[in-house]
Amino acid sequence: MGSLFRSEEMTLCQLFLQSEAAYACVSELGELGLVQFRDLNPDVNAFQRKFVNEVRRCDEMERKLRYLEKEIRRDGIPMLEIPGECPEAPQPREMIDLEATFEKLENELREVNQNAEALKRNYLELTELKHILRKTQVFFDEMADPSREEEQVTLLGEEGLMAGGQALKLGFVAGVILRERIPAFERMLWRACRGNVFLRQAEIDTPLEDPSSSDQVYKSVFIIFFQGDQLKTRVKKICEGFRATLYPCPEAPADRREMAMGVMTRIEDLNTVLGQTQDHRHRVLVAAAKNIKNWFVKVRKIKAIYHTLNLFNLDVTQKCLIAECWVPALDLETIQLALRRGTERSGSSVPPILNRMETIEDPPTYNRTNKFTAAFQHLIYAYGVATYREVNPAPYTIITFPFLFAVMFGDLGHGALMAIFGFWMCYKEKPLQAKKIDSEIWNIFFGGRYIILLMGLFSMYTGLIYNDIFSKSLNIFGSSWRNNYNQSTIMENRLLQLNPDSEDYTQTPYPFGIDPVWQLAEANKIIFMNAYKMKISIIIGVFHMLFGVCMSLWNHLYFKRRISIYVEFIPQIMFLTLLFFYMVLLMFIKWTTYGSTPPYWGSQEPEILKTSAYCAPSILITFINMMLFKTDANTRPKCDDVMFSGQMAIQKLFVIVALLCVPVMLFGKPYFIMKEQKQRASQGHQSIEGAAENGTAGGAPVPASGHHDEDITEVFIHQAIHTIEYVLGSVSHTASYLRLWALSLAHAQLAEVAWNMLLRKGLMSNGPEGGVILYMVFAGWAAISVAILVLMEGLSAFLHTLRLHWVEFQSKFYAGEGYLFQPFSFEVILDSAGQGDE
């Protein structure tokens, strides 16, 4: 059987490779992606393995490539995607060329960056000096202004300004400081110098580039006047503490103008040199950007190969590498061909040897998937990886998952929106994949695009069944109900009734789905839909659980567990059928037996009267009475107590047989195991279950169900837990399927509230302003429909559907105790590395 229905048969192999051919052979196996290697050196430290130096060289090359990539991204240079297929892993001798190339590029780029940083720092200093020379001229002009004399008097006092009849000469320092530090800087100067300094500052309008981080920073020019060397020393220490940059500033205006002209000349020269440096850097990065994706692929493939070779063992001659690996049995020939290609590439004359090994170890689980089935398989793996060769629920989930979702989400309009979104993602699959969008939410949606498409299509189908489109109905075939009210009655009464037991109903059901007239039945619409959806939910749930129990039979037959068929499967299927499937049959009997024939006592025959809706019993009450062995007489006159002849006797028989199944499930398996152990102890026989259960098939074990060495007490406890879980679970799981009804009702009511509270009022607005109101109301209604009814309700229905599959369905047959087959695959390694880079 193909791996779609059951995991692939795996085999453990031993691989012998010549040392000179090992690299090429492992490279070919990495391209193939069908071999999972085992670590034969689990106790050896990672730094003591044979190829650790090669792995370190690859790490160093990867570090250099990441540095190049960071510089390329910083300059906004596009990196060319790899055209066509990915490059193959280079030969070991090509590592030297790659290392030399990366070393040259890194050194060249670092040298250019250092030169550019030094030039930018020099440029920054000259630019700051230019602004100082401009701003200080304004400061000196202000100090020479007679109107500023009061500030000078405040600073030094009248005696200080006139010393020996002459004005005292003040010292000053000028510099540049970050703008946000000015307030703290000013306070510190005032406190440390006790107000004996005079500070003037002006903002530099244009931001300056920080040469270290390339960030744009805003700075201010300042000049500080003071008296004496002591204050000068103190001021310079404060400037140093606030990381302010001080620049020499001549006192004479002519000297300042001369210096400014020299600064401008040097700035122009620096601009020219900086431009040439940036052009050279850009050329280096553009050349690297053309090949960097290819380089990453090559280095990562080399590194993966040497990581894998570190899992191998060396033989005593040091000329042969020995590996152990899990491979799919069907792909052995393909793997042999890949090994042969690798040997030819390496030029070795000794062919590799691939031998099957016998083992009692559980093989990994491998299910082949494509882009359509992969999403459904991941839903199963989220619960647990299947035990080796166990029945795979994924192919059945492809149908049951979107169908159960649609039962809860049934709306033609909302389903169409979901289907359109899913179809768009499938149609634009390749362009969207090529974009590599770095958003976790988007990747979840895109990964499940086929699930979303099917959920939308199935929801459209159930929406047609419910006759529900944005809480409205479609009258395709014409209603089966007649309106026998005149116009005045309709206009004067808000609520009217249509009686199915009268001539209002034509006695011909609506051809497909729910009759649209129920959309107008404000009084009893919910009662009718509740009864319908509740019964449908139970019917679907019982069939779904029965299918799950039948899947367990497939497992028992494959693993040759004959005892489990007799003491587990048969009692389980009988228990579920005799109780809950019988309840489903009662629903169909009720639907087919009782009609809407009007109960007119005088004119109706007794037989016709007994099949009218008036005499229809409650299925729930009937089932409860059945479990209690109670006969509840029909309280309605002229109605039968039973739905068919012999009902009470059949029900009692069903309950008794179902109850007898419980001790069979509880004690059957422990009894046969005890009997088996006694037979083996006395006669030395093989297990009753068959010797094949403990043998191997195709180099891999078939999971055994023999319990030769198990403690019988543990078997009893284990079986008691499973029996109680199944019996109680049959009741709770059946009730759990009522969530199909509950969420369907909630979705329909929310859609109706959104229509009545928003769009209905917009459609009822008249006059010129009605169009504007309708436009605004429609926008609000559409936003609520998408955000709440499609996204939030869709997520809720999705989670409930997931629970129904994991708990109610898969618990009947799916153990999920295996571990995943993780082959050595370049594709997987490169994908995971690419996601990490993003």
C-alpha positions in Angstrom: 0.0 0.0 0.0 1.3 3.4 -0.9 2.5 5.8 1.8 -0.6 7.9 1.4 -2.6 5.4 3.5 0.3 3.9 5.5 3.8 5.1 6.1 6.6 3.8 3.8 8.4 0.6 4.7 11.8 1.5 6.0 15.0 -0.5 6.2 18.2 0.0 8.2 21.3 -0.2 6.0 25.0 -0.2 6.5 27.1 1.8 4.1 30.8 1.4 3.3 32.5 4.3 1.4 36.1 4.8 0.3 37.5 7.9 2.0 38.2 9.6 -1.3 34.6 8.9 -2.6 32.8 9.6 0.7 32.4 13.4 0.0 30.9 13.0 -3.5 28.6 10.1 -2.4 27.2 12.0 0.5 26.7 15.0 -1.8 24.6 12.9 -4.2 22.6 11.6 -1.2 22.0 15.1 0.0 20.6 16.1 -3.4 18.4 13.0 -3.3 17.1 13.6 0.2 16.0 10.0 1.0 18.6 8.9 3.6 18.6 9.5 7.4 22.0 8.9 8.9 22.5 7.7 12.4 25.3 9.0 14.6 27.8 6.3 15.2 29.9 8.5 17.4 27.4 9.6 20.1 30.1 9.7 22.9 32.6 11.7 20.8 32.8 15.4 21.5 31.9 17.6 18.5 35.4 19.2 18.6 37.2 15.8 18.4 35.6 14.4 15.3 37.5 13.8 12.1 36.2 16.6 9.9 35.9 19.3 12.6 38.5 21.5 10.9 36.6 21.5 7.6 33.4 22.5 9.5 35.3 25.3 11.2 36.5 26.5 7.8 32.9 26.5 6.5 31.8 28.5 9.6 34.5 31.1 8.9 33.4 31.3 5.2 29.8 31.7 6.3 30.8 34.5 8.7 32.5 36.4 5.9 29.5 35.9 3.6 27.2 37.2 6.3 29.5 40.3 6.7 29.3 40.9 2.9 25.5 40.4 3.0 25.1 42.9 5.8 27.1 45.5 3.8 25.1 44.8 0.6 21.8 45.2 2.5 23.0 48.4 4.1 23.6 49.9 0.7 20.3 48.6 -0.6 21.9 46.7 -3.5 19.6 43.9 -4.8 21.0 40.4 -4.5 20.3 38.3 -7.6 18.3 35.1 -7.0 19.7 31.9 -8.2 18.5 31.3 -11.8 17.3 27.7 -12.5 18.5 25.0 -10.3 20.7 25.4 -7.2 24.5 24.9 -7.8 25.8 21.5 -6.8 28.1 21.1 -3.9 31.7 22.1 -4.9 34.5 19.6 -4.7 36.7 19.7 -1.6 39.6 21.3 -3.5 37.4 24.2 -4.5 37.2 25.2 -0.8 40.6 26.8 -1.1 39.5 29.0 -4.0 36.3 30.0 -2.2 38.3 30.8 1.0 40.7 33.0 -1.0 37.9 34.8 -2.8 36.0 35.6 0.5 39.2 36.6 2.3 40.1 39.0 -0.5 36.6 40.5 -0.6 36.4 40.9 3.2 39.9 42.5 3.5 39.2 44.8 0.6 35.8 45.8 2.0 37.1 46.3 5.5 40.0 48.5 4.2 37.6 50.6 2.1 35.2 50.9 5.1 38.1 52.0 7.4 39.3 54.5 4.9 35.7 55.8 4.3 35.2 56.0 8.1 38.4 58.0 8.5 37.5 60.3 5.7 34.0 60.8 7.1 35.4 61.6 10.5 37.7 64.1 9.0 34.9 65.5 7.0 32.7 65.7 10.1 35.5 67.6 12.0 35.9 70.1 9.1 32.2 70.6 8.8 31.9 71.2 12.6 34.8 73.7 12.4 33.1 75.4 9.5 30.0 75.9 11.6 32.0 77.1 14.6 33.8 79.7 12.5 30.5 81.0 11.2 28.6 81.0 14.5 31.4 82.4 16.6 31.6 85.5 14.4 28.0 86.2 15.4 28.9 85.7 19.1 31.8 88.0 18.9 29.7 90.6 17.2 27.1 90.4 19.9 29.8 90.7 22.6 31.1 93.9 21.0 27.5 95.3 21.1 27.2 98.0 23.8 23.8 96.7 24.6 25.4 93.5 26.0 27.3 95.4 28.6 24.8 94.5 31.4 25.4 90.7 30.8 29.2 91.3 31.1 28.7 93.3 34.3 26.6 90.5 35.7 29.3 88.0 34.8 32.4 89.8 36.2 31.2 92.8 38.1 32.0 96.4 37.5 35.5 96.2 39.2 36.4 93.1 37.1 35.5 94.8 33.8 37.8 97.8 34.5 41.3 96.8 35.7 43.8 99.6 35.9 41.5 101.7 33.9 41.5 99.2 31.0 38.9 96.5 30.0 39.7 93.0 31.2 40.4 90.5 28.4 38.3 87.3 28.6 39.4 83.8 27.6 37.1 81.5 25.6 36.7 78.0 24.2 34.5 76.9 21.3 33.2 73.5 20.3 30.3 71.3 19.2 28.0 69.2 21.4 24.9 66.9 20.8 21.8 69.1 20.9 20.0 67.0 23.5 22.9 67.4 26.0 22.8 71.2 25.9 20.4 71.7 29.0 22.4 69.4 31.2 25.7 70.9 29.9 24.5 74.4 30.7 23.4 73.5 34.3 26.7 71.8 35.0 28.7 74.8 33.8 26.6 77.1 36.0 27.0 75.0 39.1 30.7 74.0 38.7 31.8 77.5 37.8 29.4 79.2 40.2 28.0 81.4 37.4 31.4 82.9 36.5 31.2 81.8 32.8 29.3 83.1 29.9 27.8 80.5 27.5 26.4 81.2 24.0 25.1 78.4 21.8 23.4 78.1 18.4 21.8 75.1 16.7 23.3 73.6 13.5 20.3 73.4 11.2 21.4 70.4 9.1 21.9 67.0 10.6 25.5 65.6 10.6 26.4 62.0 9.8 28.1 60.0 12.5 31.0 58.2 10.8 30.8 55.2 13.2 27.1 54.3 12.9 26.1 56.4 9.8 23.2 57.8 11.8 22.1 61.4 11.4 22.6 63.4 14.5 21.7 67.0 15.5 24.4 69.1 17.1 24.8 72.7 18.4 27.8 75.1 18.4 28.8 76.7 21.7 31.3 79.2 22.9 32.2 79.7 26.6 33.8 82.9 28.0 35.7 82.8 31.3 38.3 84.6 33.4 41.5 82.9 34.5 43.3 79.6 33.9 41.5 77.8 36.8 38.1 78.3 35.2 39.6 77.3 31.8 40.7 73.9 33.2 37.4 73.3 34.8 35.5 74.2 31.6 37.6 71.9 29.5 37.0 69.0 32.0 33.2 69.5 31.8 33.4 69.6 28.0 35.3 66.3 28.0 32.7 64.8 30.4 29.9 65.7 28.1 31.8 64.4 25.0 31.8 67.9 23.5 34.4 68.4 20.7 36.6 71.5 21.1 38.1 73.3 18.1 40.7 76.1 17.9 39.1 79.4 17.1 41.3 82.5 16.3 40.5 85.7 18.1 41.1 88.0 15.2 38.3 88.2 12.6 40.8 88.2 9.7 42.4 85.0 11.0 38.9 83.4 11.3 38.1 84.3 7.7 41.4 82.9 6.5 40.8 79.7 8.4 37.3 79.4 7.1 38.5 79.6 3.5 41.1 76.9 4.1 38.4 74.7 5.7 36.1 75.1 2.7 38.9 74.1 0.3 39.7 71.0 2.3 36.0 70.0 2.5 35.7 70.2 -1.3 38.8 68.0 -1.7 37.4 65.5 0.9 34.0 65.4 -1.0 35.9 64.3 -4.1 37.9 61.6 -2.3 34.8 60.4 -0.5 32.8 60.1 -3.7 35.6 58.0 -5.3 35.8 55.8 -2.2 32.0 55.2 -2.2 32.1 54.4 -5.9 34.8 51.8 -5.4 32.9 50.3 -2.4 29.7 50.2 -4.4 31.5 48.4 -7.3 32.9 45.8 -4.9 29.5 45.2 -3.4 27.6 45.0 -6.7 30.1 42.4 -7.9 29.6 40.4 -4.7 25.8 40.7 -4.8 25.7 38.9 -8.2 27.2 35.7 -6.6 26.5 35.8 -2.9 23.4 33.6 -3.1 25.4 31.0 -5.0 28.2 31.3 -2.5 25.8 30.8 0.4 24.4 27.6 -1.2 27.8 26.2 -1.9 29.2 26.9 1.6 26.1 25.5 3.3 26.2 22.3 1.2 29.9 21.8 2.0 29.2 22.3 5.7 26.2 19.9 5.7 28.4 17.2 4.0 31.1 17.5 6.5 28.6 17.5 9.4 27.2 14.3 8.0 30.6 12.7 7.5 31.3 13.4 11.2 28.5 10.9 11.9 30.4 8.1 10.2 32.9 5.7 11.7 36.4 5.0 10.3 37.6 1.4 9.9 40.9 0.2 11.3 42.7 0.9 8.0 41.6 4.5 8.1 40.7 4.2 4.4 37.0 3.4 4.6 34.1 5.2 6.2 31.2 3.2 7.7 27.7 4.6 8.1 24.3 3.4 9.2 21.1 4.9 7.7 17.4 4.5 7.4 16.1 4.4 3.9 12.7 3.8 2.3 12.7 0.2 0.9 11.2 1.3 -2.4 14.1 3.8 -3.0 17.0 1.4 -2.5 17.7 1.3 -6.3 17.6 5.1 -6.5 20.0 5.4 -3.7 22.4 2.8 -5.3 22.4 4.8 -8.5 23.2 8.0 -6.5 26.1 6.3 -4.8 27.4 5.1 -8.1 27.3 8.6 -9.6 29.2 9.9 -6.6 31.9 7.3 -7.0 32.3 8.1 -10.6 32.5 11.8 -9.8 35.3 11.2 -7.3 37.3 9.0 -9.7 37.4 6.1 -7.2 37.6 2.6 -8.5 36.1 0.9 -5.4 32.3 0.9 -5.5 30.3 1.7 -2.3 28.6 -1.2 -0.5 25.1 -0.8 0.8 23.9 -3.7 3.0 20.6 -4.3 4.7 20.7 -4.8 8.5 18.4 -6.7 10.8 17.2 -4.7 13.8 14.6 -4.6 16.6 14.7 -0.8 16.7 11.5 1.0 15.6 12.0 2.7 12.2 11.1 6.3 11.6 7.8 7.2 10.0 7.9 8.5 6.4 4.8 9.6 4.5 5.3 10.9 1.0 3.5 14.2 0.4 3.0 16.8 -2.3 2.1 20.4 -2.0 -1.6 19.5 -1.8 -1.4 16.8 0.9 1.5 18.3 2.9 -0.8 20.7 4.8 -3.2 18.0 5.8 -0.3 15.7 6.9 1.0 18.5 9.1 -2.3 18.7 10.8 -1.9 15.0 11.7 1.7 15.5 12.8 0.7 18.3 15.1 -1.2 15.7 17.1 1.6 13.2 17.0 3.7 11.3 14.4 2.2 8.0 13.4 3.7 4.8 14.8 5.6 3.0 12.1 3.3 1.5 9.4 0.2 2.7 11.3 -2.9 3.8 9.3 -2.4 7.4 8.2 -5.5 9.6 8.8 -4.4 12.3 6.4 -6.1 11.1 3.1 -9.5 10.9 4.9 -8.9 14.2 6.6 -8.7 15.8 3.2 -12.5 15.3 2.9 -13.7 15.1 6.5 -11.8 18.2 7.8 -13.2 20.8 5.4 -16.7 19.1 5.5 -16.9 19.3 9.3 -15.6 22.9 9.2 -18.3 23.7 6.6 -21.1 22.3 8.8 -20.2 24.9 11.4 -19.4 27.7 8.9 -22.1 27.1 6.4 -22.8 30.3 4.5 -22.6 30.7 0.7 -21.3 34.3 0.9 -18.7 33.8 3.6 -17.6 30.5 2.1 -17.2 32.2 -1.3 -14.9 34.9 0.3 -12.8 32.2 1.9 -12.7 30.1 -1.4 -11.7 33.2 -3.4 -8.8 34.0 -1.0 -7.6 30.3 -1.1 -7.9 30.2 -4.9 -5.9 33.4 -5.2 -3.1 32.0 -3.1 -3.1 28.7 -5.1 -3.2 30.6 -8.5 -0.4 33.0 -7.5 1.6 30.2 -5.8 4.9 30.6 -7.5 5.1 34.4 -7.4 4.2 34.4 -3.8 6.7 31.8 -2.9 9.4 33.7 -4.8 8.7 36.8 -2.7 9.7 35.0 0.5 7.4 37.2 2.7 8.8 37.4 6.3 5.5 37.2 8.2 4.6 34.3 10.4 0.9 34.8 10.1 1.1 35.0 6.3 3.3 31.9 6.1 0.6 30.0 8.1 -2.1 31.1 5.7 0.0 30.4 2.7 1.0 27.0 3.9 -2.6 26.0 4.4 -3.8 27.5 1.1 -5.3 24.3 -0.1 -7.1 23.7 3.2 -8.6 27.2 3.0 -9.7 26.6 -0.6 -11.4 23.4 0.3 -13.0 24.8 3.5 -14.4 27.7 1.4 -15.8 25.4 -1.3 -17.4 23.0 1.2 -18.8 26.0 3.1 -20.4 27.2 -0.1 -22.0 23.7 -0.5 -23.4 23.6 3.1 -24.5 27.3 2.7 -26.6 26.1 -0.2 -28.0 23.3 2.0 -28.8 25.8 4.7 -30.0 28.2 2.1 -28.0 30.9 3.8 -26.0 33.7 2.1 -25.1 36.6 4.3 -28.1 35.6 6.5 -30.5 35.8 3.5 -32.0 33.0 1.4 -32.1 32.2 -2.3 -35.5 31.3 -3.7 -34.3 29.1 -6.6 -37.0 26.5 -7.0 -39.9 28.4 -5.5 -41.2 27.8 -2.0 -43.3 24.7 -1.1 -45.6 26.9 1.1 -48.6 28.8 0.0 -49.7 32.2 1.4 -53.4 32.0 2.2 -53.5 35.4 3.9 -55.1 38.4 2.3 -53.2 41.7 1.9 -54.9 43.5 4.8 -54.0 40.6 7.2 -50.4 40.7 6.1 -50.2 44.5 6.5 -51.9 44.6 9.9 -50.0 41.7 11.6 -46.3 41.7 12.3 -46.1 37.9 12.9 -48.0 35.3 11.0 -47.8 31.5 11.1 -47.7 28.9 8.4 -49.1 25.6 9.6 -47.5 22.4 8.0 -50.6 20.5 9.1 -52.8 22.7 6.9 -53.1 23.5 3.2 -50.4 26.1 3.6 -47.9 23.3 2.8 -48.0 21.6 -0.5 -46.7 18.3 1.0 -43.8 18.5 -1.5 -40.4 19.2 0.0 -38.1 21.9 -1.3 -35.9 20.2 -4.0 -32.5 21.1 -2.5 -31.7 22.4 1.0 -33.9 24.4 3.3 -37.1 26.1 2.0 -36.5 29.9 1.7 -39.7 30.6 3.5 -38.0 29.7 6.8 -36.0 32.9 6.5 -39.2 34.8 7.2 -40.3 32.7 10.1 -39.2 34.9 12.9 -41.2 33.0 15.6 -40.0 29.4 15.1 -37.1 29.6 12.6 -34.5 29.0 15.4 -36.6 26.1 16.8 -36.8 24.4 13.4 -33.1 25.0 12.5 -32.0 23.8 15.9 -33.9 20.5 15.6 -32.5 20.0 12.1 -28.9 20.9 12.8 -28.8 19.0 16.1 -29.8 15.8 14.5 -27.5 16.3 11.6 -24.6 16.8 14.0 -25.3 13.6 15.9 -25.6 11.6 12.6 -22.3 12.9 11.3 -20.6 12.4 14.6 -21.7 8.7 14.9 -20.7 7.9 11.4 -17.3 9.7 11.9 -16.6 7.7 15.1 -17.7 4.4 13.4 -15.3 5.1 10.6 -12.5 5.6 13.2 -13.2 2.3 14.9 -13.2 0.6 11.5 -9.7 2.1 10.9 -8.5 0.2 14.0 -9.5 -3.1 12.3 -7.2 -2.2 9.4 -4.3 -1.8 11.9 -5.1 -5.1 13.7 -5.2 -7.0 10.4 -1.9 -5.5 9.2 0.0 -6.1 12.4 -1.7 -9.6 12.7 -3.2 -8.9 16.1 -5.9 -11.5 16.0 -6.7 -11.3 19.7 -7.3 -7.6 19.4 -9.8 -8.1 16.7 -11.9 -10.4 18.9 -11.6 -8.7 22.3 -11.2 -5.0 21.2 -12.5 -4.2 17.7 -15.7 -6.4 17.7 -16.9 -5.3 21.3 -16.1 -1.7 20.4 -18.0 -1.6 17.1 -20.9 -3.5 18.7 -21.1 -1.1 21.7 -21.1 1.9 19.4 -23.5 0.4 16.9 -26.1 -1.1 19.3 -26.5 2.2 21.2 -25.5 5.2 19.2 -26.0 4.0 15.6 -29.4 2.7 16.7 -30.2 6.2 17.9 -29.3 7.5 14.5 -31.6 4.9 12.9 -34.4 6.1 15.2 -34.0 9.6 13.7 -34.3 8.2 10.1 -37.3 6.1 11.2 -38.9 9.2 12.7 -38.3 11.3 9.6 -39.6 8.7 7.2 -42.6 7.5 9.3 -44.1 10.7 10.6 -45.4 13.4 8.3 -47.3 16.6 8.4 -50.7 15.1 7.9 -53.3 17.2 9.8 -54.8 15.3 12.8 -58.6 15.8 12.3 -60.1 13.4 14.7 -63.4 12.9 12.9 -62.2 12.6 9.3 -58.8 10.8 9.7 -58.3 7.1 9.8 -56.5 5.9 12.9 -53.5 4.6 10.9 -53.1 8.0 9.2 -53.4 9.7 12.6 -50.6 7.6 14.1 -48.1 8.7 11.4 -48.8 12.4 11.8 -46.3 14.8 13.4 -48.7 15.0 16.3 -47.6 11.4 17.4 -43.9 11.7 16.7 -42.0 10.8 19.8 -38.8 12.5 21.2 -35.7 10.6 20.2 -33.8 11.9 23.3 -36.6 10.6 25.6 -36.8 7.3 23.8 -33.0 6.8 24.1 -33.0 7.7 27.8 -35.9 5.3 28.5 -34.0 2.6 26.5 -30.9 2.9 28.7 -33.1 2.8 31.8 -35.2 -0.2 30.6 -38.2 2.0 31.1 -41.4 2.0 29.0 -42.8 5.5 28.8 -46.3 5.5 27.4 -47.1 8.1 24.8 -49.2 10.7 26.7 -50.9 11.9 23.5 -54.3 10.1 22.9 -54.7 7.7 19.9 -50.9 7.5 19.5 -48.7 4.4 19.7 -46.1 3.9 22.4 -43.5 2.6 20.0 -42.3 3.6 16.6 -42.2 0.1 15.1 -43.3 -3.3 16.3 -41.0 -5.2 18.6 -39.1 -1.9 19.5 -39.0 -2.5 23.2 -37.7 -6.0 23.0 -35.0 -5.0 20.5 -33.9 -2.1 22.6 -33.5 -4.3 25.7 -31.5 -6.8 23.7 -29.3 -4.0 22.3 -28.6 -2.6 25.8 -27.8 -6.0 27.3 -25.4 -7.0 24.5 -23.7 -3.5 24.6 -23.2 -3.9 28.4 -21.8 -7.4 27.9 -19.2 -5.9 25.5 -17.7 -4.0 28.4 -16.3 -7.0 30.4 -15.1 -8.5 27.1 -13.1 -5.3 26.5 -11.9 -5.2 30.1 -10.9 -8.8 30.7 -10.5 -10.4 27.2 -7.0 -9.2 26.3 -5.5 -9.9 29.8 -7.1 -13.4 29.8 -5.5 -14.3 26.5 -2.2 -12.9 27.5 -2.2 -15.0 30.7 -3.1 -18.0 28.6 -0.3 -17.3 26.1 2.3 -16.9 28.9 1.2 -20.2 30.5 1.4 -22.0 27.2 4.8 -20.6 26.5 6.0 -21.5 30.0 4.8 -25.1 29.7 5.4 -25.9 26.1 7.9 -23.3 25.0 5.7 -22.3 22.1 5.7 -19.1 20.1 3.1 -16.5 20.8 -0.5 -17.2 19.8 -0.3 -13.9 18.0 2.2 -15.5 15.5 5.9 -15.5 15.2 5.7 -13.0 12.4 5.0 -10.3 14.9 8.5 -10.6 16.3 10.3 -11.1 13.0 11.6 -8.5 10.6 10.4 -7.6 7.1 12.6 -6.0 4.6 15.4 -5.2 7.2 12.9 -3.4 9.4 10.7 -4.7 12.2 7.0 -5.2 12.0 5.6 -3.8 15.3 4.7 -6.7 17.5 1.7 -7.1 19.7 3.1 -10.0 21.7 3.3 -9.4 25.5 5.7 -12.1 26.4 7.4 -10.3 29.3 4.7 -7.9 30.4 3.5 -8.0 34.0 -0.1 -9.1 33.9 -1.0 -6.4 36.5 0.2 -3.7 34.2 -1.8 -5.3 31.4 -5.0 -5.2 33.5 -4.4 -1.6 34.5 -3.7 -0.6 30.9 -6.8 -2.4 29.6 -9.0 -0.9 32.4 -8.0 2.6 31.5 -8.6 2.0 27.8 -12.0 0.4 28.4 -13.2 3.1 30.7 -11.9 5.7 28.3 -13.8 4.1 25.4 -17.1 3.6 27.1 -17.3 7.0 28.7 -15.7 8.5 25.6 -18.5 7.1 23.4 -21.0 9.2 25.3 -18.9 12.3 25.7 -17.6 12.2 22.1 -21.1 11.8 20.7 -22.2 14.9 22.7 -19.0 16.7 21.6 -20.2 16.6 18.0 -23.1 18.9 19.0 -20.5 21.7 18.6 -21.3 21.4 14.9 -24.8 22.6 15.7 -23.8 25.2 18.2 -21.2 26.9 16.1 -23.5 26.8 13.0 -26.2 28.4 15.0 -23.9 31.1 16.4 -22.5 31.9 12.9 -26.0 32.2 11.4 -27.2 34.5 14.3 -24.1 36.7 14.1 -24.6 37.1 10.4 -28.3 38.0 10.9 -27.4 40.6 13.6 -24.8 42.2 11.3 -27.4 42.4 8.5 -30.2 43.7 10.7 -28.2 46.2 12.7 -26.2 47.6 9.8 -26.9 46.9 6.2 -30.7 46.7 6.6 -30.8 50.2 8.0 -28.6 51.5 5.2 -30.8 49.9 2.6 -33.9 51.5 4.2 -32.5 55.0 4.2 -34.2 57.3 1.6 -33.5 60.6 0.0 -30.2 62.1 -1.5 -28.4 61.3 1.7 -29.4 57.7 1.5 -26.6 56.8 -0.9 -24.0 58.3 1.4 -25.4 56.5 4.4 -25.6 53.2 2.5 -22.0 53.7 1.4 -20.7 54.2 4.9 -22.9 51.4 6.4 -21.9 48.9 3.7 -18.2 49.6 4.5 -18.9 48.9 8.2 -20.9 45.8 7.4 -18.2 44.5 5.0 -15.5 45.1 7.6 -17.4 43.2 10.3 -18.2 40.4 7.9 -14.6 39.8 7.0 -13.0 40.5 10.4 -15.5 38.7 12.7 -17.6 36.4 10.6 -14.9 35.1 8.3 -11.6 35.5 10.2 -12.7 35.0 13.9 -15.5 32.6 13.3 -13.4 30.8 10.7 -10.6 30.4 13.2 -13.1 29.2 15.9 -14.6 26.6 13.5 -11.1 25.5 12.4 -10.0 24.9 16.0 -13.2 22.9 16.8 -12.8 20.9 13.7 -9.2 20.1 14.7 -10.4 18.9 18.1 -13.0 16.7 16.5 -10.4 15.0 14.4 -7.7 14.7 17.1 -9.9 13.6 20.0 -13.1 12.1 18.7 -11.8 10.5 15.5 -8.1 9.7 15.8 -8.4 8.4 19.4 -10.2 5.4 18.0 -7.3 4.0 16.1 -4.3 6.4 16.0 -1.5 5.9 18.6 0.8 8.6 17.3 3.9 7.3 19.1 6.4 7.3 16.2 9.2 9.7 15.3 9.6 11.5 12.0 11.9 10.5 9.2 14.3 13.3 8.8 16.6 12.6 5.8 19.8 14.4 4.9 18.4 16.8 2.3 20.1 19.9 0.9 16.7 21.3 0.1 15.5 21.2 3.7 18.8 22.6 5.0 18.8 25.5 2.6 15.2 26.3 3.3 15.7 26.4 7.0 18.9 28.5 6.6 17.1 30.9 4.3 14.3 31.4 6.8 16.9 32.0 9.5 18.5 34.7 7.3 15.2 36.4 6.8 
